Amino acid sequence: MWKKGLIIVLVLVIGVGVYTCRGYLFGPSTAPVDDHTNADFGIDSLTSSVDQDEDGLDDQSDILQGARHYIATKPIYESRYYAGGYPDDGYGVCTDVVAFAMREAGYDLQILVSQDIQAYPERYAIEVPDANIDFRRVRNLKVYLDGHAISLTQDPSDISQWQGGDIVVFSNHIGIVSDVRNRRGIPYVIHHSSRFQTAYEQDILEKREDIVGHYRISE
């Protein structure tokens, strides 16, 4: 009887190990289930008139591309403190998707958020500012975006108002809006929320009821 019990335990352990490896060691898949685009819904793809880093790619496209470049590294979800601010060891959290995407477009959130905290301390209500971590907190990013980005609709059903490269903020989460849409035209979100996340690009926008912000860096 004990042998049978041992076998069951081993099967469970192996099963958990395989699942953990898929979500942790090898990282989640990045392939969306659907592959509908703006053109499928008669929506013009937005390009920004601003090219912050002057690399020949507009902000909107640059941020989207930056998000994809970041998740291609298959970061492992874990919250850690870094003396240099940006994770450099393959780990990261949801805010890092946005920070790395923005940095590729020429916006260094570590510097920008730190400067904004110094300029408007009452907005952030931080007792002891720390530039190495402040820009990696969802609440602080929302405060920064409220003051410096273009605020847009929070209604996912208004599909023409959502574009790849936008930033969406949830009550305790954040991500980049994808240019891939589901069959109803709702865009996917490029994000990172868990070690056991099955993909970095997911159809979650209309499934969540805690959207608190939708922003565009430039138009």
N, C-alpha and C positions, 0 to 999 in steps of 0.2 A: 504493500500500500504506500509505504514511504517513497518507493522508487517512482510510482506513478505521480505522487505529489511533486517530487523533485523534477520530473520531466516537465510538468505543467509550469513550475516556477522558471525553469530554463527557457521554455518557449516564450513566456511573458517577458523575461529579461532580454532575450534576443530580439523580440518584437519591438520593445521599447528602444533598444539600442539601434535598430535599423531606422526607426522613426527619428531618433535623435540625430543620427548621422545625416539623414536627408535634410533635417532642419538646421543642423549645426555644423558638422564637419564639412559637408559639401555645399551648404547654402541652398536657399530656395531657388526654384526655377524662376525665370523672368518672363516666360512666354504667356501672354494673355490668352484666355479661352476664345474670345471673339476677336475679330480684326476689322471691325468697321471703322471708317474714317469720316472726316468732315464731309468729304464729297458725297458720301452715301446719304447724307441728310441735307444736302444743299447748303452747307455752311462754309463760308469762306474762311480759310485758315489765316489767322492773324500773324502779321509780322510787325514788330515794333519799329518805330522811326528812330529809336535810340540804339546805338552800339557802344555800350559803356567801355568795353575794353578795346575797341577799334580793331577787332580781329576779322572784320568783314562779315560777321554773323550777328544779326540783330538780337537784342536782349531776350525776346520771347523764345526764339529758337535756341539761343545759347543756353538758357536756363534748362530747357527741356533736354537738350543734348547733354548738359552737365549732369543732370539727374541720372540719365541712362549710363553715362560713363561711370558714375559713382556706384550704382548697383551692379555694374558689370564686374566690380571687384569682389562681389559676394560678401559684403560685410556681415559679421556675426553680431547679433544683438546683445549688447551688454553696456551698461552705464559705467563709465570710468572717468576719472579726472585726468586731464592732460596739461602739463605745464605749458605746452605751446598752444593749447586750445583745441586744435584740430586733431582728431584721432589719427595715429600713424601706424597702428598695429593690426589692422584688419577688423577691429571692433567698432561699434557705433550705435547710435540710437536714431529715433525718428528725425530729430532736428538736424542731424548730420546730412541727411539727404538734401535738405534745403540749403544748408550752409555750403556744401561742396558744389551744388548746382549753381548757387549764386556767385560763388567765388570764380567759377569757370567763366561766368559772364562779366566779371570785373567788379563784383560787389563783395567786399570782405566784411561779412557780418560781425566777425569778432571785433573789428575796428569800429564799424558803424554803430553797433549796439552799445559798445562801451562809450563812444562819444555821445550818443543820445542819452544814456543814463546820466552822464555828467551834466548835460545840458538841461535835462528835464527829470531830476531825481524824484519829483513828486509823482510822476506818472508810473514809475517802476516800484517805488516803495521798497527798495533794497537796502538793508541795514549796512552791509559791507560789500560793495561792488567787487566783482572779481572777473576781469576781462577774459580769463581762461575758461570760464564756465557759463557766464551770464548769457552769451549768445546761443547756448545749447539748451536753453529752457524754453518750452513752448509759450509760457505766459509772457516772457520777455519779448519773444519774436512777435507775438500778437500786438503788444504795445508798440513795438517799432513799426510794424506794418500799418497799424492804424494811423500812425503819424506821417509815414513816408511813402506808402504805396496807394494804388488806386483801389478803393473798395468796390466790390461787385456783388451781384445777387448771391444769396445763400440757398436759392431754390434749384436743386439739381434738374428739375423738369424743364427749366428754362434753358434748354440745351445749347442754344446759339450763343449764350453768354459765357459759356465755359470753353476755354481754349487750352491746348497743350502748352505748358510753361507757366500757367497760373499757379498760385499757391493756395491751398485750402487748409484751414485750421479747424480742428475739432476741439472739444473741451479739454482734452489732455493729449493731443496728438496733432501731427502736422505732416503734410506731404505735398508733392508736386502733381498737378493735374496732367494726365497723359493726353496724347493726341489720338489714342485708340479708344473707341467707344463700343458699348454693348449694342445689342440689337434695337434698343429703345433710344439710342443716341446719347445715353449717359456716359460720360468719359470715365475711364479707369483712373486710379490714383497710384502714382509711384511713391511707395512709402516703405517704412521699416518699423514693425511693431512688436516682433517676437522672434525668438530663436526657432520657433516651430511654424512660422509663417510659410505657407506653401508657395508663394510667389512674391516678388517685390512689386509687381505691377498687377493690381487687382481691381475687381469690380465691387467697390465698397461704398461709393459715394451716396447712392440712394438707400443703402441698407443702414446707414447711421443716422441717428436723430440728434446728433450733438454738433452739427456744423456751427461754428461761431464766427467764421470769417472766410472770405474769398477775395483774393487780392491779385493785382497785376502790377509788376514793377514799373513798367513804362508802356506807352502806346505810340 
